[in-house]
Amino acid sequence: MGKCEITREYLHASDVHCHHYVPKNLGGSDQFQNLRILHKVCGVEGIVVSSLEE
Ligand SMILES: [Zn+2]
């Protein structure tokens, strides 16, 4: 399936959260370039922003 971009650990299908770089309600797409895969627990907005976005 892939690895979480936060923890770098393998993801299981049941744990995957597709996070949008640009939220869909702001016009973001479902294209691969707009997605990152994370654990559901790692996909909490605050964690993503603080650890990956500069
Ligand atoms: Zn993770």
mmCIF file of the protein (N, C-alpha, C, O) and its ligand, coordinates in Angstrom:
data_MODEL
# 
_entry.id   MODEL 
# 
loop_
_entity.id 
_entity.type 
_entity.pdbx_number_of_molecules 
1 polymer     1 
2 non-polymer 1 
# 
_entity_poly.entity_id                      1 
_entity_poly.type                           'polypeptide(L)' 
_entity_poly.nstd_linkage                   no 
_entity_poly.nstd_monomer                   no 
_entity_poly.pdbx_seq_one_letter_code       MGKCEITREYLHASDVHCHHYVPKNLGGSDQFQNLRILHKVCGVEGIVVSSLEE 
_entity_poly.pdbx_seq_one_letter_code_can   MGKCEITREYLHASDVHCHHYVPKNLGGSDQFQNLRILHKVCGVEGIVVSSLEE 
_entity_poly.pdbx_strand_id                 A 
# 
loop_
_entity_poly_seq.entity_id 
_entity_poly_seq.num 
_entity_poly_seq.mon_id 
_entity_poly_seq.hetero 
1 1  MET n 
1 2  GLY n 
1 3  LYS n 
1 4  CYS n 
1 5  GLU n 
1 6  ILE n 
1 7  THR n 
1 8  ARG n 
1 9  GLU n 
1 10 TYR n 
1 11 LEU n 
1 12 HIS n 
1 13 ALA n 
1 14 SER n 
1 15 ASP n 
1 16 VAL n 
1 17 HIS n 
1 18 CYS n 
1 19 HIS n 
1 20 HIS n 
1 21 TYR n 
1 22 VAL n 
1 23 PRO n 
1 24 LYS n 
1 25 ASN n 
1 26 LEU n 
1 27 GLY n 
1 28 GLY n 
1 29 SER n 
1 30 ASP n 
1 31 GLN n 
1 32 PHE n 
1 33 GLN n 
1 34 ASN n 
1 35 LEU n 
1 36 ARG n 
1 37 ILE n 
1 38 LEU n 
1 39 HIS n 
1 40 LYS n 
1 41 VAL n 
1 42 CYS n 
1 43 GLY n 
1 44 VAL n 
1 45 GLU n 
1 46 GLY n 
1 47 ILE n 
1 48 VAL n 
1 49 VAL n 
1 50 SER n 
1 51 SER n 
1 52 LEU n 
1 53 GLU n 
1 54 GLU n 
# 
loop_
_struct_asym.id 
_struct_asym.entity_id 
A 1 
B 2 
# 
loop_
_chem_comp.id 
_chem_comp.type 
_chem_comp.mon_nstd_flag 
ALA 'L-peptide linking' y 
ARG 'L-peptide linking' y 
ASN 'L-peptide linking' y 
ASP 'L-peptide linking' y 
CYS 'L-peptide linking' y 
GLN 'L-peptide linking' y 
GLU 'L-peptide linking' y 
GLY 'peptide linking'   y 
HIS 'L-peptide linking' y 
ILE 'L-peptide linking' y 
LEU 'L-peptide linking' y 
LYS 'L-peptide linking' y 
MET 'L-peptide linking' y 
PHE 'L-peptide linking' y 
PRO 'L-peptide linking' y 
SER 'L-peptide linking' y 
THR 'L-peptide linking' y 
TYR 'L-peptide linking' y 
VAL 'L-peptide linking' y 
ZN  non-polymer         . 
# 
_pdbx_entity_nonpoly.entity_id   2 
_pdbx_entity_nonpoly.name        ? 
_pdbx_entity_nonpoly.comp_id     ZN 
# 
_pdbx_nonpoly_scheme.asym_id         B 
_pdbx_nonpoly_scheme.entity_id       2 
_pdbx_nonpoly_scheme.mon_id          ZN 
_pdbx_nonpoly_scheme.ndb_seq_num     1 
_pdbx_nonpoly_scheme.pdb_seq_num     101 
_pdbx_nonpoly_scheme.auth_seq_num    101 
_pdbx_nonpoly_scheme.pdb_mon_id      ZN 
_pdbx_nonpoly_scheme.auth_mon_id     ZN 
_pdbx_nonpoly_scheme.pdb_strand_id   A 
_pdbx_nonpoly_scheme.pdb_ins_code    . 
# 
loop_
_atom_site.group_PDB 
_atom_site.id 
_atom_site.type_symbol 
_atom_site.label_atom_id 
_atom_site.label_alt_id 
_atom_site.label_comp_id 
_atom_site.label_asym_id 
_atom_site.label_entity_id 
_atom_site.label_seq_id 
_atom_site.pdbx_PDB_ins_code 
_atom_site.Cartn_x 
_atom_site.Cartn_y 
_atom_site.Cartn_z 
_atom_site.occupancy 
_atom_site.B_iso_or_equiv 
_atom_site.pdbx_formal_charge 
_atom_site.auth_seq_id 
_atom_site.auth_comp_id 
_atom_site.auth_asym_id 
_atom_site.auth_atom_id 
_atom_site.pdbx_PDB_model_num 
ATOM   1   N  N  . MET A 1 1  ? 0.834   -1.208 0.000  1.00 0.00 ? 1   MET A N  1 
ATOM   2   C  CA . MET A 1 1  ? 0.000   0.000  0.000  1.00 0.00 ? 1   MET A CA 1 
ATOM   3   C  C  . MET A 1 1  ? 0.862   1.247  0.000  1.00 0.00 ? 1   MET A C  1 
ATOM   4   O  O  . MET A 1 1  ? 0.572   2.191  -0.735 1.00 0.00 ? 1   MET A O  1 
ATOM   5   N  N  . GLY A 1 2  ? 1.897   1.275  0.793  1.00 0.00 ? 2   GLY A N  1 
ATOM   6   C  CA . GLY A 1 2  ? 2.757   2.463  0.844  1.00 0.00 ? 2   GLY A CA 1 
ATOM   7   C  C  . GLY A 1 2  ? 3.153   2.776  2.262  1.00 0.00 ? 2   GLY A C  1 
ATOM   8   O  O  . GLY A 1 2  ? 2.881   2.019  3.194  1.00 0.00 ? 2   GLY A O  1 
ATOM   9   N  N  . LYS A 1 3  ? 3.797   3.901  2.401  1.00 0.00 ? 3   LYS A N  1 
ATOM   10  C  CA . LYS A 1 3  ? 4.260   4.323  3.720  1.00 0.00 ? 3   LYS A CA 1 
ATOM   11  C  C  . LYS A 1 3  ? 3.624   5.643  4.111  1.00 0.00 ? 3   LYS A C  1 
ATOM   12  O  O  . LYS A 1 3  ? 3.334   6.497  3.272  1.00 0.00 ? 3   LYS A O  1 
ATOM   13  N  N  . CYS A 1 4  ? 3.422   5.779  5.384  1.00 0.00 ? 4   CYS A N  1 
ATOM   14  C  CA . CYS A 1 4  ? 2.920   7.035  5.920  1.00 0.00 ? 4   CYS A CA 1 
ATOM   15  C  C  . CYS A 1 4  ? 3.981   8.123  5.745  1.00 0.00 ? 4   CYS A C  1 
ATOM   16  O  O  . CYS A 1 4  ? 5.162   7.891  6.006  1.00 0.00 ? 4   CYS A O  1 
ATOM   17  N  N  . GLU A 1 5  ? 3.565   9.283  5.314  1.00 0.00 ? 5   GLU A N  1 
ATOM   18  C  CA . GLU A 1 5  ? 4.537   10.365 5.121  1.00 0.00 ? 5   GLU A CA 1 
ATOM   19  C  C  . GLU A 1 5  ? 4.931   11.035 6.423  1.00 0.00 ? 5   GLU A C  1 
ATOM   20  O  O  . GLU A 1 5  ? 5.888   11.809 6.455  1.00 0.00 ? 5   GLU A O  1 
ATOM   21  N  N  . ILE A 1 6  ? 4.219   10.754 7.483  1.00 0.00 ? 6   ILE A N  1 
ATOM   22  C  CA . ILE A 1 6  ? 4.556   11.336 8.784  1.00 0.00 ? 6   ILE A CA 1 
ATOM   23  C  C  . ILE A 1 6  ? 5.514   10.431 9.541  1.00 0.00 ? 6   ILE A C  1 
ATOM   24  O  O  . ILE A 1 6  ? 6.593   10.856 9.953  1.00 0.00 ? 6   ILE A O  1 
ATOM   25  N  N  . THR A 1 7  ? 5.114   9.193  9.717  1.00 0.00 ? 7   THR A N  1 
ATOM   26  C  CA . THR A 1 7  ? 5.892   8.291  10.559 1.00 0.00 ? 7   THR A CA 1 
ATOM   27  C  C  . THR A 1 7  ? 6.823   7.382  9.763  1.00 0.00 ? 7   THR A C  1 
ATOM   28  O  O  . THR A 1 7  ? 7.680   6.712  10.339 1.00 0.00 ? 7   THR A O  1 
ATOM   29  N  N  . ARG A 1 8  ? 6.657   7.357  8.426  1.00 0.00 ? 8   ARG A N  1 
ATOM   30  C  CA . ARG A 1 8  ? 7.477   6.519  7.544  1.00 0.00 ? 8   ARG A CA 1 
ATOM   31  C  C  . ARG A 1 8  ? 7.276   5.030  7.795  1.00 0.00 ? 8   ARG A C  1 
ATOM   32  O  O  . ARG A 1 8  ? 8.112   4.211  7.413  1.00 0.00 ? 8   ARG A O  1 
ATOM   33  N  N  . GLU A 1 9  ? 6.177   4.688  8.430  1.00 0.00 ? 9   GLU A N  1 
ATOM   34  C  CA . GLU A 1 9  ? 5.893   3.281  8.664  1.00 0.00 ? 9   GLU A CA 1 
ATOM   35  C  C  . GLU A 1 9  ? 4.895   2.767  7.643  1.00 0.00 ? 9   GLU A C  1 
ATOM   36  O  O  . GLU A 1 9  ? 4.103   3.528  7.088  1.00 0.00 ? 9   GLU A O  1 
ATOM   37  N  N  . TYR A 1 10 ? 4.948   1.471  7.406  1.00 0.00 ? 10  TYR A N  1 
ATOM   38  C  CA . TYR A 1 10 ? 4.031   0.887  6.434  1.00 0.00 ? 10  TYR A CA 1 
ATOM   39  C  C  . TYR A 1 10 ? 2.578   1.080  6.851  1.00 0.00 ? 10  TYR A C  1 
ATOM   40  O  O  . TYR A 1 10 ? 2.212   1.036  8.026  1.00 0.00 ? 10  TYR A O  1 
ATOM   41  N  N  . LEU A 1 11 ? 1.778   1.295  5.818  1.00 0.00 ? 11  LEU A N  1 
ATOM   42  C  CA . LEU A 1 11 ? 0.352   1.478  6.029  1.00 0.00 ? 11  LEU A CA 1 
ATOM   43  C  C  . LEU A 1 11 ? -0.388  0.208  5.659  1.00 0.00 ? 11  LEU A C  1 
ATOM   44  O  O  . LEU A 1 11 ? -0.057  -0.455 4.676  1.00 0.00 ? 11  LEU A O  1 
ATOM   45  N  N  . HIS A 1 12 ? -1.362  -0.113 6.428  1.00 0.00 ? 12  HIS A N  1 
ATOM   46  C  CA . HIS A 1 12 ? -2.312  -1.150 6.051  1.00 0.00 ? 12  HIS A CA 1 
ATOM   47  C  C  . HIS A 1 12 ? -3.549  -0.474 5.475  1.00 0.00 ? 12  HIS A C  1 
ATOM   48  O  O  . HIS A 1 12 ? -3.871  0.665  5.813  1.00 0.00 ? 12  HIS A O  1 
ATOM   49  N  N  . ALA A 1 13 ? -4.229  -1.199 4.604  1.00 0.00 ? 13  ALA A N  1 
ATOM   50  C  CA . ALA A 1 13 ? -5.377  -0.603 3.912  1.00 0.00 ? 13  ALA A CA 1 
ATOM   51  C  C  . ALA A 1 13 ? -6.381  -0.008 4.889  1.00 0.00 ? 13  ALA A C  1 
ATOM   52  O  O  . ALA A 1 13 ? -6.985  1.028  4.608  1.00 0.00 ? 13  ALA A O  1 
ATOM   53  N  N  . SER A 1 14 ? -6.557  -0.643 6.007  1.00 0.00 ? 14  SER A N  1 
ATOM   54  C  CA . SER A 1 14 ? -7.554  -0.172 6.962  1.00 0.00 ? 14  SER A CA 1 
ATOM   55  C  C  . SER A 1 14 ? -7.097  1.076  7.716  1.00 0.00 ? 14  SER A C  1 
ATOM   56  O  O  . SER A 1 14 ? -7.895  1.720  8.398  1.00 0.00 ? 14  SER A O  1 
ATOM   57  N  N  . ASP A 1 15 ? -5.820  1.415  7.594  1.00 0.00 ? 15  ASP A N  1 
ATOM   58  C  CA . ASP A 1 15 ? -5.286  2.569  8.319  1.00 0.00 ? 15  ASP A CA 1 
ATOM   59  C  C  . ASP A 1 15 ? -5.082  3.792  7.436  1.00 0.00 ? 15  ASP A C  1 
ATOM   60  O  O  . ASP A 1 15 ? -4.741  4.868  7.926  1.00 0.00 ? 15  ASP A O  1 
ATOM   61  N  N  . VAL A 1 16 ? -5.291  3.627  6.141  1.00 0.00 ? 16  VAL A N  1 
ATOM   62  C  CA . VAL A 1 16 ? -4.921  4.695  5.217  1.00 0.00 ? 16  VAL A CA 1 
ATOM   63  C  C  . VAL A 1 16 ? -5.877  5.878  5.287  1.00 0.00 ? 16  VAL A C  1 
ATOM   64  O  O  . VAL A 1 16 ? -7.099  5.730  5.302  1.00 0.00 ? 16  VAL A O  1 
ATOM   65  N  N  . HIS A 1 17 ? -5.280  7.030  5.329  1.00 0.00 ? 17  HIS A N  1 
ATOM   66  C  CA . HIS A 1 17 ? -6.032  8.276  5.198  1.00 0.00 ? 17  HIS A CA 1 
ATOM   67  C  C  . HIS A 1 17 ? -5.421  9.059  4.044  1.00 0.00 ? 17  HIS A C  1 
ATOM   68  O  O  . HIS A 1 17 ? -4.230  9.369  4.068  1.00 0.00 ? 17  HIS A O  1 
ATOM   69  N  N  . CYS A 1 18 ? -6.223  9.381  3.039  1.00 0.00 ? 18  CYS A N  1 
ATOM   70  C  CA . CYS A 1 18 ? -5.731  10.199 1.934  1.00 0.00 ? 18  CYS A CA 1 
ATOM   71  C  C  . CYS A 1 18 ? -5.937  11.665 2.290  1.00 0.00 ? 18  CYS A C  1 
ATOM   72  O  O  . CYS A 1 18 ? -7.061  12.162 2.362  1.00 0.00 ? 18  CYS A O  1 
ATOM   73  N  N  . HIS A 1 19 ? -4.828  12.327 2.506  1.00 0.00 ? 19  HIS A N  1 
ATOM   74  C  CA . HIS A 1 19 ? -4.891  13.734 2.883  1.00 0.00 ? 19  HIS A CA 1 
ATOM   75  C  C  . HIS A 1 19 ? -4.712  14.602 1.652  1.00 0.00 ? 19  HIS A C  1 
ATOM   76  O  O  . HIS A 1 19 ? -3.803  14.373 0.855  1.00 0.00 ? 19  HIS A O  1 
ATOM   77  N  N  . HIS A 1 20 ? -5.558  15.580 1.494  1.00 0.00 ? 20  HIS A N  1 
ATOM   78  C  CA . HIS A 1 20 ? -5.454  16.495 0.354  1.00 0.00 ? 20  HIS A CA 1 
ATOM   79  C  C  . HIS A 1 20 ? -4.567  17.679 0.725  1.00 0.00 ? 20  HIS A C  1 
ATOM   80  O  O  . HIS A 1 20 ? -4.768  18.312 1.762  1.00 0.00 ? 20  HIS A O  1 
ATOM   81  N  N  . TYR A 1 21 ? -3.590  17.975 -0.124 1.00 0.00 ? 21  TYR A N  1 
ATOM   82  C  CA . TYR A 1 21 ? -2.790  19.186 0.083  1.00 0.00 ? 21  TYR A CA 1 
ATOM   83  C  C  . TYR A 1 21 ? -3.695  20.411 0.011  1.00 0.00 ? 21  TYR A C  1 
ATOM   84  O  O  . TYR A 1 21 ? -3.681  21.269 0.894  1.00 0.00 ? 21  TYR A O  1 
ATOM   85  N  N  . VAL A 1 22 ? -4.474  20.471 -1.051 1.00 0.00 ? 22  VAL A N  1 
ATOM   86  C  CA . VAL A 1 22 ? -5.483  21.523 -1.178 1.00 0.00 ? 22  VAL A CA 1 
ATOM   87  C  C  . VAL A 1 22 ? -6.839  20.874 -0.911 1.00 0.00 ? 22  VAL A C  1 
ATOM   88  O  O  . VAL A 1 22 ? -7.264  19.995 -1.661 1.00 0.00 ? 22  VAL A O  1 
ATOM   89  N  N  . PRO A 1 23 ? -7.507  21.294 0.133  1.00 0.00 ? 23  PRO A N  1 
ATOM   90  C  CA . PRO A 1 23 ? -8.785  20.664 0.457  1.00 0.00 ? 23  PRO A CA 1 
ATOM   91  C  C  . PRO A 1 23 ? -9.769  20.729 -0.698 1.00 0.00 ? 23  PRO A C  1 
ATOM   92  O  O  . PRO A 1 23 ? -9.780  21.681 -1.478 1.00 0.00 ? 23  PRO A O  1 
ATOM   93  N  N  . LYS A 1 24 ? -10.590 19.698 -0.788 1.00 0.00 ? 24  LYS A N  1 
ATOM   94  C  CA . LYS A 1 24 ? -11.539 19.660 -1.894 1.00 0.00 ? 24  LYS A CA 1 
ATOM   95  C  C  . LYS A 1 24 ? -12.498 20.838 -1.857 1.00 0.00 ? 24  LYS A C  1 
ATOM   96  O  O  . LYS A 1 24 ? -12.943 21.309 -2.904 1.00 0.00 ? 24  LYS A O  1 
ATOM   97  N  N  . ASN A 1 25 ? -12.814 21.311 -0.682 1.00 0.00 ? 25  ASN A N  1 
ATOM   98  C  CA . ASN A 1 25 ? -13.729 22.449 -0.601 1.00 0.00 ? 25  ASN A CA 1 
ATOM   99  C  C  . ASN A 1 25 ? -13.057 23.762 -0.993 1.00 0.00 ? 25  ASN A C  1 
ATOM   100 O  O  . ASN A 1 25 ? -13.718 24.798 -1.060 1.00 0.00 ? 25  ASN A O  1 
ATOM   101 N  N  . LEU A 1 26 ? -11.754 23.729 -1.250 1.00 0.00 ? 26  LEU A N  1 
ATOM   102 C  CA . LEU A 1 26 ? -11.040 24.893 -1.784 1.00 0.00 ? 26  LEU A CA 1 
ATOM   103 C  C  . LEU A 1 26 ? -10.614 24.655 -3.222 1.00 0.00 ? 26  LEU A C  1 
ATOM   104 O  O  . LEU A 1 26 ? -9.769  25.374 -3.755 1.00 0.00 ? 26  LEU A O  1 
ATOM   105 N  N  . GLY A 1 27 ? -11.199 23.648 -3.843 1.00 0.00 ? 27  GLY A N  1 
ATOM   106 C  CA . GLY A 1 27 ? -10.922 23.406 -5.252 1.00 0.00 ? 27  GLY A CA 1 
ATOM   107 C  C  . GLY A 1 27 ? -9.843  22.379 -5.507 1.00 0.00 ? 27  GLY A C  1 
ATOM   108 O  O  . GLY A 1 27 ? -9.419  22.202 -6.649 1.00 0.00 ? 27  GLY A O  1 
ATOM   109 N  N  . GLY A 1 28 ? -9.388  21.693 -4.463 1.00 0.00 ? 28  GLY A N  1 
ATOM   110 C  CA . GLY A 1 28 ? -8.377  20.663 -4.634 1.00 0.00 ? 28  GLY A CA 1 
ATOM   111 C  C  . GLY A 1 28 ? -8.906  19.488 -5.431 1.00 0.00 ? 28  GLY A C  1 
ATOM   112 O  O  . GLY A 1 28 ? -10.108 19.223 -5.452 1.00 0.00 ? 28  GLY A O  1 
ATOM   113 N  N  . SER A 1 29 ? -7.994  18.786 -6.085 1.00 0.00 ? 29  SER A N  1 
ATOM   114 C  CA . SER A 1 29 ? -8.412  17.661 -6.916 1.00 0.00 ? 29  SER A CA 1 
ATOM   115 C  C  . SER A 1 29 ? -8.148  16.338 -6.203 1.00 0.00 ? 29  SER A C  1 
ATOM   116 O  O  . SER A 1 29 ? -7.569  16.304 -5.118 1.00 0.00 ? 29  SER A O  1 
ATOM   117 N  N  . ASP A 1 30 ? -8.580  15.263 -6.829 1.00 0.00 ? 30  ASP A N  1 
ATOM   118 C  CA . ASP A 1 30 ? -8.243  13.925 -6.357 1.00 0.00 ? 30  ASP A CA 1 
ATOM   119 C  C  . ASP A 1 30 ? -7.052  13.357 -7.112 1.00 0.00 ? 30  ASP A C  1 
ATOM   120 O  O  . ASP A 1 30 ? -6.782  12.158 -7.039 1.00 0.00 ? 30  ASP A O  1 
ATOM   121 N  N  . GLN A 1 31 ? -6.346  14.202 -7.829 1.00 0.00 ? 31  GLN A N  1 
ATOM   122 C  CA . GLN A 1 31 ? -5.160  13.742 -8.535 1.00 0.00 ? 31  GLN A CA 1 
ATOM   123 C  C  . GLN A 1 31 ? -4.075  13.368 -7.524 1.00 0.00 ? 31  GLN A C  1 
ATOM   124 O  O  . GLN A 1 31 ? -4.023  13.887 -6.410 1.00 0.00 ? 31  GLN A O  1 
ATOM   125 N  N  . PHE A 1 32 ? -3.216  12.453 -7.955 1.00 0.00 ? 32  PHE A N  1 
ATOM   126 C  CA . PHE A 1 32 ? -2.137  11.977 -7.079 1.00 0.00 ? 32  PHE A CA 1 
ATOM   127 C  C  . PHE A 1 32 ? -1.307  13.127 -6.516 1.00 0.00 ? 32  PHE A C  1 
ATOM   128 O  O  . PHE A 1 32 ? -0.900  13.103 -5.355 1.00 0.00 ? 32  PHE A O  1 
ATOM   129 N  N  . GLN A 1 33 ? -1.064  14.128 -7.350 1.00 0.00 ? 33  GLN A N  1 
ATOM   130 C  CA . GLN A 1 33 ? -0.212  15.232 -6.913 1.00 0.00 ? 33  GLN A CA 1 
ATOM   131 C  C  . GLN A 1 33 ? -0.803  16.004 -5.743 1.00 0.00 ? 33  GLN A C  1 
ATOM   132 O  O  . GLN A 1 33 ? -0.085  16.683 -5.009 1.00 0.00 ? 33  GLN A O  1 
ATOM   133 N  N  . ASN A 1 34 ? -2.102  15.897 -5.577 1.00 0.00 ? 34  ASN A N  1 
ATOM   134 C  CA . ASN A 1 34 ? -2.753  16.629 -4.487 1.00 0.00 ? 34  ASN A CA 1 
ATOM   135 C  C  . ASN A 1 34 ? -2.985  15.764 -3.255 1.00 0.00 ? 34  ASN A C  1 
ATOM   136 O  O  . ASN A 1 34 ? -3.598  16.205 -2.283 1.00 0.00 ? 34  ASN A O  1 
ATOM   137 N  N  . LEU A 1 35 ? -2.498  14.542 -3.301 1.00 0.00 ? 35  LEU A N  1 
ATOM   138 C  CA . LEU A 1 35 ? -2.755  13.627 -2.190 1.00 0.00 ? 35  LEU A CA 1 
ATOM   139 C  C  . LEU A 1 35 ? -1.476  13.180 -1.517 1.00 0.00 ? 35  LEU A C  1 
ATOM   140 O  O  . LEU A 1 35 ? -0.428  13.074 -2.155 1.00 0.00 ? 35  LEU A O  1 
ATOM   141 N  N  . ARG A 1 36 ? -1.566  12.924 -0.251 1.00 0.00 ? 36  ARG A N  1 
ATOM   142 C  CA . ARG A 1 36 ? -0.504  12.224 0.463  1.00 0.00 ? 36  ARG A CA 1 
ATOM   143 C  C  . ARG A 1 36 ? -1.195  11.146 1.288  1.00 0.00 ? 36  ARG A C  1 
ATOM   144 O  O  . ARG A 1 36 ? -2.321  11.332 1.748  1.00 0.00 ? 36  ARG A O  1 
ATOM   145 N  N  . ILE A 1 37 ? -0.526  10.039 1.469  1.00 0.00 ? 37  ILE A N  1 
ATOM   146 C  CA . ILE A 1 37 ? -1.157  8.979  2.251  1.00 0.00 ? 37  ILE A CA 1 
ATOM   147 C  C  . ILE A 1 37 ? -0.539  8.913  3.634  1.00 0.00 ? 37  ILE A C  1 
ATOM   148 O  O  . ILE A 1 37 ? 0.681   8.954  3.800  1.00 0.00 ? 37  ILE A O  1 
ATOM   149 N  N  . LEU A 1 38 ? -1.392  8.813  4.593  1.00 0.00 ? 38  LEU A N  1 
ATOM   150 C  CA . LEU A 1 38 ? -1.011  8.861  6.001  1.00 0.00 ? 38  LEU A CA 1 
ATOM   151 C  C  . LEU A 1 38 ? -1.819  7.823  6.759  1.00 0.00 ? 38  LEU A C  1 
ATOM   152 O  O  . LEU A 1 38 ? -2.836  7.327  6.274  1.00 0.00 ? 38  LEU A O  1 
ATOM   153 N  N  . HIS A 1 39 ? -1.355  7.506  7.944  1.00 0.00 ? 39  HIS A N  1 
ATOM   154 C  CA . HIS A 1 39 ? -2.231  6.807  8.868  1.00 0.00 ? 39  HIS A CA 1 
ATOM   155 C  C  . HIS A 1 39 ? -3.405  7.724  9.227  1.00 0.00 ? 39  HIS A C  1 
ATOM   156 O  O  . HIS A 1 39 ? -3.269  8.947  9.259  1.00 0.00 ? 39  HIS A O  1 
ATOM   157 N  N  . LYS A 1 40 ? -4.526  7.121  9.488  1.00 0.00 ? 40  LYS A N  1 
ATOM   158 C  CA . LYS A 1 40 ? -5.663  7.939  9.921  1.00 0.00 ? 40  LYS A CA 1 
ATOM   159 C  C  . LYS A 1 40 ? -5.285  8.792  11.123 1.00 0.00 ? 40  LYS A C  1 
ATOM   160 O  O  . LYS A 1 40 ? -5.621  9.974  11.194 1.00 0.00 ? 40  LYS A O  1 
ATOM   161 N  N  . VAL A 1 41 ? -4.587  8.178  12.057 1.00 0.00 ? 41  VAL A N  1 
ATOM   162 C  CA . VAL A 1 41 ? -4.241  8.913  13.275 1.00 0.00 ? 41  VAL A CA 1 
ATOM   163 C  C  . VAL A 1 41 ? -3.220  10.009 13.007 1.00 0.00 ? 41  VAL A C  1 
ATOM   164 O  O  . VAL A 1 41 ? -3.135  10.974 13.766 1.00 0.00 ? 41  VAL A O  1 
ATOM   165 N  N  . CYS A 1 42 ? -2.435  9.868  11.921 1.00 0.00 ? 42  CYS A N  1 
ATOM   166 C  CA . CYS A 1 42 ? -1.448  10.882 11.555 1.00 0.00 ? 42  CYS A CA 1 
ATOM   167 C  C  . CYS A 1 42 ? -2.064  11.974 10.685 1.00 0.00 ? 42  CYS A C  1 
ATOM   168 O  O  . CYS A 1 42 ? -1.437  13.005 10.444 1.00 0.00 ? 42  CYS A O  1 
ATOM   169 N  N  . GLY A 1 43 ? -3.280  11.751 10.219 1.00 0.00 ? 43  GLY A N  1 
ATOM   170 C  CA . GLY A 1 43 ? -3.920  12.688 9.316  1.00 0.00 ? 43  GLY A CA 1 
ATOM   171 C  C  . GLY A 1 43 ? -4.645  13.816 10.013 1.00 0.00 ? 43  GLY A C  1 
ATOM   172 O  O  . GLY A 1 43 ? -5.299  14.635 9.367  1.00 0.00 ? 43  GLY A O  1 
ATOM   173 N  N  . VAL A 1 44 ? -4.536  13.862 11.294 1.00 0.00 ? 44  VAL A N  1 
ATOM   174 C  CA . VAL A 1 44 ? -5.144  14.968 12.037 1.00 0.00 ? 44  VAL A CA 1 
ATOM   175 C  C  . VAL A 1 44 ? -4.504  16.267 11.569 1.00 0.00 ? 44  VAL A C  1 
ATOM   176 O  O  . VAL A 1 44 ? -3.280  16.394 11.542 1.00 0.00 ? 44  VAL A O  1 
ATOM   177 N  N  . GLU A 1 45 ? -5.320  17.202 11.210 1.00 0.00 ? 45  GLU A N  1 
ATOM   178 C  CA . GLU A 1 45 ? -4.849  18.399 10.520 1.00 0.00 ? 45  GLU A CA 1 
ATOM   179 C  C  . GLU A 1 45 ? -3.672  19.081 11.226 1.00 0.00 ? 45  GLU A C  1 
ATOM   180 O  O  . GLU A 1 45 ? -2.692  19.458 10.582 1.00 0.00 ? 45  GLU A O  1 
ATOM   181 N  N  . GLY A 1 46 ? -3.768  19.232 12.505 1.00 0.00 ? 46  GLY A N  1 
ATOM   182 C  CA . GLY A 1 46 ? -2.728  19.950 13.230 1.00 0.00 ? 46  GLY A CA 1 
ATOM   183 C  C  . GLY A 1 46 ? -1.378  19.271 13.166 1.00 0.00 ? 46  GLY A C  1 
ATOM   184 O  O  . GLY A 1 46 ? -0.348  19.941 13.097 1.00 0.00 ? 46  GLY A O  1 
ATOM   185 N  N  . ILE A 1 47 ? -1.370  17.948 13.189 1.00 0.00 ? 47  ILE A N  1 
ATOM   186 C  CA . ILE A 1 47 ? -0.123  17.211 13.130 1.00 0.00 ? 47  ILE A CA 1 
ATOM   187 C  C  . ILE A 1 47 ? 0.526   17.377 11.763 1.00 0.00 ? 47  ILE A C  1 
ATOM   188 O  O  . ILE A 1 47 ? 1.731   17.602 11.652 1.00 0.00 ? 47  ILE A O  1 
ATOM   189 N  N  . VAL A 1 48 ? -0.292  17.263 10.736 1.00 0.00 ? 48  VAL A N  1 
ATOM   190 C  CA . VAL A 1 48 ? 0.231   17.388 9.372  1.00 0.00 ? 48  VAL A CA 1 
ATOM   191 C  C  . VAL A 1 48 ? 0.852   18.752 9.155  1.00 0.00 ? 48  VAL A C  1 
ATOM   192 O  O  . VAL A 1 48 ? 1.964   18.865 8.638  1.00 0.00 ? 48  VAL A O  1 
ATOM   193 N  N  . VAL A 1 49 ? 0.136   19.777 9.547  1.00 0.00 ? 49  VAL A N  1 
ATOM   194 C  CA . VAL A 1 49 ? 0.612   21.137 9.315  1.00 0.00 ? 49  VAL A CA 1 
ATOM   195 C  C  . VAL A 1 49 ? 1.902   21.404 10.066 1.00 0.00 ? 49  VAL A C  1 
ATOM   196 O  O  . VAL A 1 49 ? 2.827   22.003 9.517  1.00 0.00 ? 49  VAL A O  1 
ATOM   197 N  N  . SER A 1 50 ? 1.975   20.970 11.306 1.00 0.00 ? 50  SER A N  1 
ATOM   198 C  CA . SER A 1 50 ? 3.130   21.317 12.120 1.00 0.00 ? 50  SER A CA 1 
ATOM   199 C  C  . SER A 1 50 ? 4.371   20.527 11.733 1.00 0.00 ? 50  SER A C  1 
ATOM   200 O  O  . SER A 1 50 ? 5.490   20.995 11.940 1.00 0.00 ? 50  SER A O  1 
ATOM   201 N  N  . SER A 1 51 ? 4.188   19.338 11.177 1.00 0.00 ? 51  SER A N  1 
ATOM   202 C  CA . SER A 1 51 ? 5.352   18.502 10.928 1.00 0.00 ? 51  SER A CA 1 
ATOM   203 C  C  . SER A 1 51 ? 5.816   18.506 9.481  1.00 0.00 ? 51  SER A C  1 
ATOM   204 O  O  . SER A 1 51 ? 6.968   18.166 9.212  1.00 0.00 ? 51  SER A O  1 
ATOM   205 N  N  . LEU A 1 52 ? 4.956   18.880 8.542  1.00 0.00 ? 52  LEU A N  1 
ATOM   206 C  CA . LEU A 1 52 ? 5.340   18.782 7.132  1.00 0.00 ? 52  LEU A CA 1 
ATOM   207 C  C  . LEU A 1 52 ? 5.343   20.119 6.394  1.00 0.00 ? 52  LEU A C  1 
ATOM   208 O  O  . LEU A 1 52 ? 6.102   20.287 5.440  1.00 0.00 ? 52  LEU A O  1 
ATOM   209 N  N  . GLU A 1 53 ? 4.537   21.043 6.800  1.00 0.00 ? 53  GLU A N  1 
ATOM   210 C  CA . GLU A 1 53 ? 4.389   22.275 6.020  1.00 0.00 ? 53  GLU A CA 1 
ATOM   211 C  C  . GLU A 1 53 ? 5.182   23.391 6.662  1.00 0.00 ? 53  GLU A C  1 
ATOM   212 O  O  . GLU A 1 53 ? 5.153   23.581 7.877  1.00 0.00 ? 53  GLU A O  1 
ATOM   213 N  N  . GLU A 1 54 ? 5.885   24.118 5.828  1.00 0.00 ? 54  GLU A N  1 
ATOM   214 C  CA . GLU A 1 54 ? 6.801   25.126 6.352  1.00 0.00 ? 54  GLU A CA 1 
ATOM   215 C  C  . GLU A 1 54 ? 6.373   26.532 5.930  1.00 0.00 ? 54  GLU A C  1 
ATOM   216 O  O  . GLU A 1 54 ? 7.032   27.510 6.283  1.00 0.00 ? 54  GLU A O  1 
HETATM 217 ZN ZN . ZN  B 2 .  ? 1.723   7.460  10.397 1.00 0.00 2 101 ZN  A ZN 1 
# 
